[in-house]
Amino acid sequence: GEIIESHIGWFHNVMQLLRNWYFVQASPLDPRARRMVFDDELMGQLIRFVSSHEVGHTLGLPHNFGSSAGVPVENLRNKKWVEANGHTPSIMDYARFNYVAQPEDNIGDAGIYPRIGEYDKWSIEWGYRLIPEAKTAEEERPILDKWIEQKAGDSRYYYGRQGQPDDPRDQSEAVGDNAMKASAYGIKNLQRIVPNLVAWTKQPGEDYSDLSQMYGEVVTQYRRYIGHVTYNFGGVYENLKKNNQQGAVYEYVSRATQKEAAAFVNQQVFTTPTWLINKDISTKTGTNTALVILSAQETALAKMLSTTTMNKMLIAEAAIGAQAYTVNDLLTDLRLSVFTELTSKKPVDIYRRNLQKAYVERLSALINPPATTAVTISFGNAAPQMDVKKTDILSYLKGHSRELKAMMDAAAVTATDKSTRYHLTDLSDRLKNALDPK
C-alpha cells in the first residue's frame, strides 16, 4: 500500500549516543570529535544518518546486519575507494562509522559516515517500482524473483537478517569482511584514544564524570570487537535461497578462519591488554582496571567455552570431518593462549592469574552443570535439543582438565615465585574437585 505519512520516534538522548559512538570510532581521524560537545555541523551530520536510517524503516526496509560484511577490510582504508562507495552498501546496517580507517589514511567525512547505499536504492526499486506488464501480485512474483537472481553473488546486495545468532557476518556494530583484521584496526584506534582521554574529556569547572563515562565507552567498544571475532567459533554461514537457486543455504565457517580468530583472541585479549591500564585515568575515576580487563577476557571465554559453541563444532566435525575446527582444536588453542607460563616457566602475574582462575572456574561449571543441560542448536529449520551428556563435550572437557592439572602440578613443583606456586596449586585443587566432586 501507499505510505501517506510517517512519524519517527526520536530517542530523547540520541545526541549523547551519537557523540559516544563517534568519539570512540572516529576521534583519531576527526579532530572535531575530540571533545564532549560537538559543533552543530558535526552533530547535524550524525543526526542526518540516524534519521535516514529511520526513514528507511518507514518505507518498509528492515535492518540488514550483513551488508557491511561484503566490503573488503583493506577497501575501508583506501581513501579513493571508500569516499566514493562508503563503508557499507546499506544504511540499514548497524555499521555506524568506519572504525577501520587509520589517521595516516587521511580519509574524509565521505569515507567515515554511513550513507544511503546501493542495497538501499535497489531495495526501494524492488519494493516500489511499477511493473506495468503484471496485473496482479502473483504475476509480479516471477519478475521480482528474476531481479533477485540477477543480483545473487554480488556482495553489495547481500542481506543478513537481524537476530541470526550463528552467521558471523550478521552482526551489529561491525564493518568489513574479516572481523579479525577489522577489529585489530579498531583496537589500534582505541589505543590512540586512551592516552588522550583526560585532555579530550576536560571541560571547565566539571568533575571527572565524562572521563569515567568515555573510558567506559572505550572498553565497551573493545568488547564489541572481541565479540565480532568470537562469533566465528562454531559459526555457520546462512545464504538464503529459493529452491530454484544453486548452492548450499548453510555452510560451516572454515577451520582456517576459526584458527585466525583464535590467534586474534590470544594476541588481543588473553595477552594482557596493557593499553587499558592508565594510572592517570584510574586515579581520577577510581576505575578497577584489573576487573575491567578480566571482564573483557571473560567476554571471549563465555563465547568460546560454551556448550552451544562446542555443540556446533561437533555437528561440523560430523558433517565435514577433518576440514572442521574441532572442540579439541579449540581447547588446545585455549591452553596454549591462557596457560603459556606452564611451558615457559615464567612467573604468572596478577592479570594472568585472574584470567587463569576465570578459565578454571568456567571449566568447572561446564563439567558440573546444573540439572538442565539440553542445548538448542539454532541454525536451519529444525532446532534439535542436544543433551550435553550424550555428546563428546564432557569427554573433551574432562580430558582437557586432567591434562591441565598434570601440567599445573609439574609447574608448581619448580616454581620459585611464591604467588605463582600458590596459584597453580590452588587451580590444581579446583580441577581435582571439579573432576571428583565430593
C-alpha angles and dihedrals in degrees: 000000000000116000107227100175140354137191126208118212105222116211107235094230100036092123092062090048090052092047091052094048094047093044095055096038105036112018093098086058102036120047090200089070094058095093140061097246116051121209118254094254094056095042090047091056091049091050089049091060093049094046091048089053091051092048086056088060091050088056091053101262115143124208114284103205093175101053098096091048090076094065117092109239094232090056087063088064094044104100097201095045100043095043089053098043107023126232095275132028091224134050086201090073119091089237095129106178138351100265091165094070114099127214092249090059090070093212116174133216093282090064096043106044124071117245141183101282144192093277092053094049091048092047091053090048091049092049102039111022113119114242104196095184091059113078097181139030089253091055089052094056100077090046092050091046090053090053089054092049090052090059096043111123094021105116092208089071099043115132121208113188122228115250095030100141099187108047109084090204093064102071135134118242094013131124134187137030096273118050093194094057094039094048092048090055090046091053090051088059092047088052088056092051102050098066089050099045096099092053097039095050097044117119125175113268095001130122126231097277092110091049091052092047096048093046085054090050090053090052091047091052091049090053090051090056090051090051093050089058100042092054086076091069107098088354125167123199115223117205107178113219141168117238092258092060122091126237139043122305093207125041130171120244106255124259089239092056092050090048088053089051091051091052090051093051091049094050102036104030116019093039095076109265093227091175087079090061108092118158093197090058098041094049091051097044105027090236115171097223094184089058092045091055095044091049090054091048091050088055088065095041092051092058098038098042098047129118090230093056094044092047090055089050090054090050090051091049091052090050104041104015117198092013090068129094099235136207087251090054090050095050092045092051091047093051092049090049103040100035105038090134091067089072102025090053089218121144114268110238123215096264092052092044089056091050094047092049090051089050094051091046090053091048090050092050091051093048091050103034127175119269095273107068104154115124126203115220105211109197122096127020094292122071105196120193109234119200105217091214089062094054134069093255098098091042091056094043094050093045090048091049093051091051091048092048092052091050091048092051091051093046093047091057093058098035112117095185109087096211090052093048094049090046096051093045090051092050091048090053091049092052091047090054091047093051094043108025115190 
